[in-house]
C-alpha cells in the first residue's frame, strides 16, 4: 500500500513519521531516502518519539547509527551517507543494528545496498522539497 502526504513544516513532518511508527512491529526495517535537507531525520525523529524515545534524536551521520530502547524494545537509527565510497567495507559492521526484534530506520539506503535483511523491509519512504518548509513524503 502506497501513500503520499505533503507537510508544511517540521512539526507536520514529525507527525507523518509518528503515523508510520504506529503501524510498525518489532523486526521491521524502514528505508528513508531524499536529498540533503529534505527532512529525513525530522521524519525519523517523529517516528522515534512515537515509539517511546524521549531523549535527543539527532542524525547519526558521523557515527553511522544510534541505538535506543523504545517502549516495545530496541529501535535503531542508521545514516549511511558516509558509507558512500567506502567500497569493500565489511557489511557485518552494521549487523548489530539489525538484531531480530529491533525496529530500524535507515537513512540514505542507496549508500549501503544489502546492509539490511531485505525480507524485513516493510516501508520505503521518500522525502522531497516542495518549496519553503513544505515537504512531499511518499510511503511505499
N, C-alpha and C positions, 0 to 999 in steps of 0.2 A: 504494500500500500504506500503510495507516494503522496506527499502533501507539500504545499508551498505557503509561506506566510511572509508578509512584509512587516518590519518593525520600524518604529520611529525614534528609537534611542536605545541606550544601553539597558535600561530597566526592562523594556519590552523584549530585547534580545535575551536577557537573562530569563524572563518569563517563558520564552519559547524553549529554552533549554530545560527549564523545570517541567514543562508539559511533556517533553520527550522522556525525561527521567522517570516520570510516573508510570511509564509503560515498560521499564526495564526490569530485568531479573538477574540474580547472581549468575555470572558467567558471560553476560552479554558484552560485546565489543561494538563501539560506535566510532566510525571513521569521520573526522571533521576536516573538511578542506575549504579553501578560499584564499584569496590573495592576502598579502600583508595588510593588517589593519581592518580586515573585513568583519572582525568580531568573534573569531573562533574561541578565544579564551573567555570572552564575556559570555558566550553561549554555554560553554562548559562550566563556568562559574555558577550559572543559574541551575544547571543540572546537578552539580555537586551540592549546592545548598539544599536542593530538594531531596537529596539522598542523605542528608544529615551532617554534612561537613560545615562546621561553623567558623573555623579559623580562616586565615588568609588563603585565598586561592589566586595564585599568580601563574604566569606562563612558565613552564619548566624548560624553556629553550636552552638554557646553559647547563642544565643537569640532566636533560633528556626526560626525566619523569619524576612525579611526586606520588607517593603512596599515602592514602588516607584510610581511616576507619570510619565507614558510614554507619547509618542506623541499622542496616541489614548485612553488614560485612565489608570487606575491603573494596575500595574504589580507587582506581589509579588513573592518572592523567599524564599522558605522554605528549611530547612535542618533538617530532622527528626532523624539524627544519635543519638542524646542524648535522644530521646524518648524510645529507646530500654530499656526494663526492668522497665519502669515506670508503668507497669501493668494497674491499674484502673484509670489512669489519665483521667480527663474529656475530652471527644472527642470534646466538644464545645469550648475548648481552642483555636482551630485553625480556627473556623468558620469565624472570621472577615477577614481572608486572602482569603477566597473563596467568597467574595462579587460577586453578579451575573455578573457584567461586567468586572471583573478582569481576566487578563491572569496570570496563576500561574505555577511556576516551582517548583517541589517537588523533592529534593534530598533525597536519602535513603528512598523511599516509603515503602520498606519492613519493616521498623521500625514503621510505623503508618498506617497499613491497615485500610481502612474505614474512614480515616480522611478527605477525599475529596469526593465531589459528583461524583460517578462513571460514570454517564452519561456525564460528562463534560470532561473526559479523552480522548484526541484526539491523543496523541502520547505517546509511551513508548520508552525511549532512554536508551541504554546500552552502556557504555564505558568500554574498556578493554585495559590494557597494551599490546603493541605489540613489545616491545623491544626499549630501549633508550627513545627518545622523541615521538616515534610513538604510536598512539592510533588507536584502531578499534572502530568505532561508528556505532551501529545498531539503526535504527529508525523504529519503527513499529506503 
